[in-house]
């Protein structure tokens, strides 16, 4: 009887793990499987304890993360190819750049969640992401300076994204670029 209960527990734990590695939150998993969030957390904590002490599981986890990272790289390469193919379609390029940023952020989140990135690596990754963001802002400035319709589209999307007026303002007459940053002073 205990063996059946143990088998059922492992099956449930596998269902939880399958959803968790796909990026679902503990709360979402709990709702989907009819559990309490604390039960999901207990299963995940138990799995982590087992996994950390099992070299075969750790090796498999490393393989899975490497495969996931390779998959993200393929997606990113494909998006960069699409950017090049978009030519003068600045609207398409803007959407592709946003997708690139989103995918990079998701990859970092997954790696951090897996405990692969330590604090130094996170700092390095953050610096790299900020550098990429600056490059994307430069590209958006260039695109918006050449295309008034695109300038409006970029401004609208930036406002949707940030909930504020476009932080990237282009003076079309002089093709000068200004970054508008929100400054807060001590209250």
For each residue, the residues with C-beta under 8 A, 3 or more apart:
1: 4 5
2: 5 6
3: 6 7
4: 1 7 8
5: 1 2 8 9
6: 2 3 9 10
7: 3 4 10 11
8: 4 5 11 12
9: 5 6 12 13
10: 6 7 13 14
11: 7 8 14 15
12: 8 9 15 16 33 43
13: 9 10 16 17 43 46 47
14: 10 11 17 18
15: 11 12 18 19 33
16: 12 13 19 20 29 33 40 43 44 47
17: 13 14 20 21 43 44 47
18: 14 15 21 22
19: 15 16 22 24 28 29 32 33
20: 16 17 23 24 26 29 44
21: 17 18 64
22: 18 19
23: 20 106 109 110
24: 19 20 28 29 32
25: 28 29
26: 20 29 30 37 40 41 44
27: 30 31 37
28: 19 24 25 31 32
29: 16 19 20 24 25 26 32 33 35 40
30: 26 27 33 34 35 36 37 39 40
31: 27 28 34
32: 19 24 28 29
33: 12 15 16 19 29 30 40
34: 30 31
35: 29 30 39 40
36: 30 39 40
37: 26 27 30 40 41
38: 41 42
39: 30 35 36 42 43
40: 16 26 29 30 33 35 36 37 43 44
41: 26 37 38 44 45
42: 38 39 45 46
43: 12 13 16 17 39 40 46 47
44: 16 17 20 26 40 41 47 48
45: 41 42 48 49
46: 13 42 43 49 50
47: 13 16 17 43 44 50 51
48: 44 45 51 52
49: 45 46 52 53
50: 46 47 53 54 57
51: 47 48 54 57 58 61
52: 48 49 58
53: 49 50
54: 50 51 57 58
55: 58 59
56: 59 60
57: 50 51 54 60 61
58: 51 52 54 55 61 62
59: 55 56 62 63
60: 56 57 63 64
61: 51 57 58 64 65 114
62: 58 59 65 66
63: 59 60 66 67
64: 21 60 61 67 68
65: 61 62 68 69 110 111 114 116
66: 62 63 69 70
67: 63 64 70 71
68: 64 65 71 72 107 110
69: 65 66 72 73 107 111
70: 66 67 73 74
71: 67 68 74 75
72: 68 69 75 76 103 106 107
73: 69 70 76 77
74: 70 71 77 78
75: 71 72 78 79 103
76: 72 73 79 80 100 103 104
77: 73 74 80 81
78: 74 75 81 82
79: 75 76 82 83 96 99 100 103
80: 76 77 83 84 100
81: 77 78 84 85
82: 78 79 85 86 92 96
83: 79 80 86 93 96 97 100
84: 80 81
85: 81 82
86: 82 83 89 90 92 93 96
87:
88:
89: 86 92 93
90: 86 93 94 143 144 146 147 150
91: 94 95 150 153
92: 82 86 89 95 96
93: 83 86 89 90 96 97 139 143
94: 90 91 97 98 140 143 150 153 154 157
95: 91 92 98 99
96: 79 82 83 86 92 93 99 100
97: 83 93 94 100 101 136 139 140
98: 94 95 101 102 157 161
99: 79 95 96 102 103
100: 76 79 80 83 96 97 103 104 132 136
101: 97 98 104 105 132 133 136
102: 98 99 105 106
103: 72 75 76 79 99 100 106 107
104: 76 100 101 107 108 129 132
105: 101 102 108 109 129
106: 23 72 102 103 109 110
107: 68 69 72 103 104 110 111
108: 104 105 111 112 117 122 125 129
109: 23 105 106 112 113
110: 23 65 68 106 107 113 114
111: 65 69 107 108 114 116 117
112: 108 109 115 116 117 122
113: 109 110
114: 61 65 110 111
115: 112
116: 65 111 112 121
117: 108 111 112 121 122 125
118: 121 122
119: 122 123
120: 123 124
121: 116 117 118 124 125
122: 108 112 117 118 119 125 126
123: 119 120 126 127
124: 120 121 127 128
125: 108 117 121 122 128 129
126: 122 123 129 130
127: 123 124 130 131
128: 124 125 131 132
129: 104 105 108 125 126 132 133
130: 126 127 133 134
131: 127 128 134 135
132: 100 101 104 128 129 135 136
133: 101 129 130 136 137
134: 130 131 137 138
135: 131 132 138 139
136: 97 100 101 132 133 139 140
137: 133 134 140 141 168 179
138: 134 135 141 142
139: 93 97 135 136 142 143
140: 94 97 136 137 143 144 154 168
141: 137 138 144 145 168 170 177
142: 138 139 145 146
143: 90 93 94 139 140 146 147 150 154
144: 90 140 141 147 150 151 154 155 168 170
145: 141 142 151 170 172 175 177
146: 90 142 143 150
147: 90 143 144 150 151
148: 151 152 172
149: 152 153
150: 90 91 94 143 144 146 147 153 154
151: 144 145 147 148 154 155 170 172
152: 148 149 155 156
153: 91 94 149 150 156 157
154: 94 140 143 144 150 151 157 158 166 168
155: 144 151 152 158 159 165 166 168
156: 152 153 159 160
157: 94 98 153 154 160 161
158: 154 155 161 162 166 167 168
159: 155 156 162 163 164 165 166
160: 156 157 163
161: 98 157 158
162: 158 159 167
163: 159 160
164: 159 167 182
165: 155 159 180
166: 154 155 158 159 169 180
167: 158 162 164 179 180 181 182
168: 137 140 141 144 154 155 158 177 179 180
169: 166 177 178 179 180
170: 141 144 145 151 175 176 177 178
171: 174 175 176 177 178
172: 145 148 151 175
173:
174: 171
175: 145 170 171 172
176: 170 171
177: 141 145 168 169 170 171
178: 169 170 171
179: 137 167 168 169
180: 165 166 167 168 169
181: 167
182: 164 167
183:
184: 187
185:
186:
187: 184
